Structures are given as C-alpha cells and as structure tokens.
Amino acid sequence: MADFSLADLKTLRERLGTGMVDSKNALVEAGGDLEKATELLRLKGAKSNAKRADRSTSEGLVAAKEGDKTATLIELACETDFVAKNDKFVALADSVLNAVFAAGASTVEEALAAPADAGTVADLIVDQAAVLGEKIELRRVAQVTGDSFAIYLHKTSKDLPPQVGVVVGYSGTDADTARSVAQHISFAAPEYLAAEDVPTELVETERRIVEEISRNEGKPDAALPKIIEGRLGAYFKQVALLEQDYAKDNKLSIKKVLADAGLTVSGFARFKVGA
C-alpha cells in the first residue's frame, strides 16, 4: 500500500477536480508522490482529450470583460448543454476570459498561449476537459477598442449561460442607446460596421449576382444600373450595421440613431454559440 494521507487525497482531488477512485489510484501508482500523481492524472486526461478530438462542440457559452480602452469577448465551446451549465465549466470560462483579457490576446492562438495559473490557457482547458469528460475548445476570441463599451449577453434559454454575446466600442455619453444598439446587433447579426468596410470582392460578387438576377427578370438595360444599386443597398442593410434599420424602430437607421444620441461606434464583435 502506497504511503499517502487523506490530506494528500483531498489536495489531489481539489487540484484537478478528479473523482475519489481516480485520485486514489493515481496516488497508489505514484507511490504516494503527490506531484507524480498529478502528472499521471493530467496525462490520463490528455489521452482522453485526444480521443475526443473529432467530437462536435455545438454547445457552450459566451463571456465578455471590459477594461480601459479595450474589451474582450470569447466563445468557449463544449459538447452538451449539460456541461455548458455546469459550475466547473462556467468557472473555467471565467478563468479563461480573465487570462485572455490580461494578455491582451485578439486571436485564439494568442489566447491559448496566454499565462493561466501555473501554465497556459490551453493547459487549463485540457485539464478541465479531463475533469468534465467532454471536448472543450476556445472557439473564438475578439478584442474591441473604444472609449466606452456596451456589453450585452443574451440567454436563449433561462437554464443555460449566455449563448449570444455582443461588445460595442463607442465614444459618447448615451450608455442606454449604446446598450440598445448592442441588443440590436445580437438580433440583426451585422458582419461589418459600415458599407465601406465590406471587402471589395464580396461587393463585386454581390453586384454580379443581382445584375444576373435583374437581367433574368427581363429588366430593361436602361433601368439596370438603378435596380442594381437598389439591390446592393438591400445587401448592405443585411451586412453593415450603420445601414441597418433599427430593430426598435424600423423607420430609423442605426446611423441616424447613433447620430441623434451623439455616439460614434469604433467597432463591435458578436458571437453566437455554435454559429
């Protein structure tokens, strides 16, 4: 029988969140060496994670944090809604968010390499994936800059953590309108801030499509330029925030709402779990 105490067993379980049997077996295999037992459990967890590598992660949560001039939005994904609402998963998301924010990471690669506890964010995720028994991945990270921020986290189910997250960076003093615009973004899902931000190749592709549609409808050549521009305008309303009709009053554009409120949006990010 390996020489270890109940205190060692308790420490190991609290350190990794593993079950009684797995913790005890690891201590026996490690001859009572707490550090070696920890390593054994982490290796076991890593092997389990590797087996789960091809599994789909369509559940999870979004989380956001703001600071001075920057805010961070993350999507942490898992396999089931059962784990998504687990306290350990929610706590993991909080730890990941804090580490990513502190590191100023703006990409998943930078975020995974960010320091967290005694290792990195990647290490932290691997450890907790072993504890929770599911594939867990940091799917997306965004960093938004601004003088102020409006953060809106929306629950699609009251039993689950937030599934849609929006961060809006802005200048101005009307925080209520800024939050309302964040709520609009959660619903309308724009991809770009302004029409001029849409990549030229996407605009040209859309232009070719609407021209072909218009010609196939038998529209006269003389009317085509105006029809094409009108349909391009409808496309920009779909993808560009400033061109969209305000969700709370479709007689107003977001551009007009912001101008009336004395707000200027510097950028935004929107994540929906699994999207």
N, C-alpha and C positions, 0 to 999 in steps of 0.2 A: 504493500500500500504506500502510495506516494505521501510524502510529508508536506501537508498544507493545512491551513486552518480555515475555519468558517469565514474568517475575515478576508482571507485570500479569495475564497469563492465569491463572496459578496462584492469585493473590489472588481473582480473579473467580469461579473455579470453587469455591474453598473458601468464599467468602462466600455463594453461593447454591446450591451443590451441583449446578450445571448441567454438562452434558456439554462435551467439548472443542470440538466443532464449533459448538454454540450460543454458547458463550463467545467463541470466536474471531470469529464472525460479528457478534456484538454489539459487540465492540471495533472491528472494521472499520467498522461502521455509525456508531459513536460517534466515529470519527476518533482512536481511541486514548485517549479520555477515560474513565477507569475508572468515575467516578460516573455518567456518562451511560449507559455500557454496563450498569451495574447497574440503572438505571431502565428501560432498554429491555427487559431480561430480565424484570423484575418486571411490566411492562405486558403482555408476551407471556404470562407466567404467569397474569395476571389474566384475560386474554381466554380462555385455555384453561379456567380455572376456571369462567368464565361458561357455556361450552359444556357443562360437566359438571354444571351446577346441578340438572338434573332426574334425574340418576342416583341410584340407590338406594345407601344406605350401610348394609349389614347386617352388616359385619364391624367389627373394631376391638379396643379393649381398655378395661379399667377400671384406674384408679390412685388411690391414696389417700395422704394425708400428714397427720400429726397434729402439733399444737403444744401450747401452753399453753392449755387450756380449749376449743380448737376443733380440728376435723379436717375435711378436705375430701376429697370423693370426686368423680371425674369419669369420664365416658364419652367417649372420643374415637373417632369412627367413620370408617371408610373403606369402599371398595367390595369389596375382595378380601382373603382371608386371606394372600395372597402379600405384600401391603403391610403387613397387620397385624403380621406377624412381621419386617418389615424394620427394620434397626437405626436408620435415619433416622426412621421412624415412632415407634418406641419412645422415641428420644431427644426427638422433638417432644412426645410425651405427657408426658415428664418436665419439659420446659421449660414447657409449658402448665400443668401441675399446680403447679409452683413459683410461677409468676406469679399464678395464681388464688388460691393459698393466701396468698401475701404480700399480695394486695389485699383479702383477706377477703371475696371475692365469694361470694354464695349463689345467684345466678341466672346463666343463660347470658349474658344481656345484660350484666350486670356483669362477668362473666368475660372476655368478648370485648373489653371496653373496658379491661381491666387492662393496665398497662405491661408490656412484654416486649421485651428487647433495645432497639433504637432506636425501636420503635413500640409496637403493642398485640398482645395475644394473637391478635386477628383477623388482623392483618398477618402474624404469624408463621405462622399456619395457611395463609393464602393463598400465602405464599412456598414453604412445604414441599409444598403440594398441586401447585404447578407443577413442583417437582423430582421428586416421586414419580409424577406423571401420573395422579392419581386425585382424585375429590372427597373432601375431608376436612372433617368438621364436629365441633364440640364439641356433642354432643347433649344432655348433662345434667350438671348441677353440683349438689352438695348440701353444705351445711355443717352439721356436727353439733357440739353443745356438750356438755361434760361435764367431770368432774374427771379422769377417765382414759378411755382408748379401747381397744377391741379391734378390730383390723383383720384381715379375712380376705379374701384374694384367691384365687379358685379358677380353676384351669385346666381347661377342659372337654376340651382336647387338649394333650398334652405338647409339641406342636410350636408352639403358639400362646401369646401372652401371656395373662394372666388375662382371663376372659370374664365372671365374676361377682364383684362386689365388695360387701363389707359393712363398714360402720363402725358401731360401737355406742359411744355415750357412756354412761358409768356412774360411780357412786360406790361405793366399797368396795375391798377388797384382794385378792379372789379372781380374779386375772387369768386363771387356767386356765378357770374356769367362764364368765367373760365371753367368752373366745375360743370356747368350746364353744357358747355362745348365738349368737355371730356365725355359726358354722358352721351352726347350726340355721336361722337366718334365710336363709342362702344357699340352703338346700334347701326350706324351707317357704314362703318368699316372703310374709310378712305385709305388709299395707299400712299398718297403724296400730299404735301401741303398745298402747293399751287399748281396751276396748269403747266407753267413753265418748268416745273420740276419733273414732269413726266418725260422719261427718256425719248429722244427723237425717234429711235427705231420703233418704239411702241406706237407713237403718234402716226408715223408713216404707215405702219401695218394697219392701224385702225382706219386711216384715210383710204387705203386701197380697198378695204373690206366694205366701207359704207359707199364708196363710189361704185363698186361692183353691184352691190345690192340696189342702189338707185338706178343704175343702168338696166338691170334685170327687171326692174319695175316699170320700165318704159318711160322714165322721166326725160323730158326734153333736154338736149345738150345745153341750151342757154340757161336752164334753171339749175343745172347740176352743181356749179360752184356754191350757190347759196344753200342748196339742200345738204351738200357735203359738210359745209361749215356748221350748219344747224345740228347735224347728227354728231359731228365731232364735239360740239358744245355739250350734247347729252352725255357723251362718253366722259368728258372732263367732270361733269357733275357726279358721275359714278366714282371716279378715282381720286379727284382732287378736293381736299377739304374746303378750301376757300370758295369753290364753285358750287358746293352742295347747298340744297335747300335745308334750312334749319329744321330739325326734327320737331321742335316745339311750335313752329310757325312757318309753314312752307311758302308763305308769301315773302319771306326774308331769306337772303343768302347768308351763309356763315360769314362771308366777308363783310356784309352790312352789319351783322350782329356784333362782330368784333370792333368795327369802326365806331359804332354807336356807343359801345362800352369803353372805348379808349384803350383797347387791348391790341397787342401785336403778338402773334404766335411765332415763336422761334423754331419750334419743332414739336413732334409728338411721336409716340410709339403706342401700338395696340397689339396685344397678344390675346388669342383665344385658345384655350387648351385643346390640343388635338387638331387644330386647323393648320 
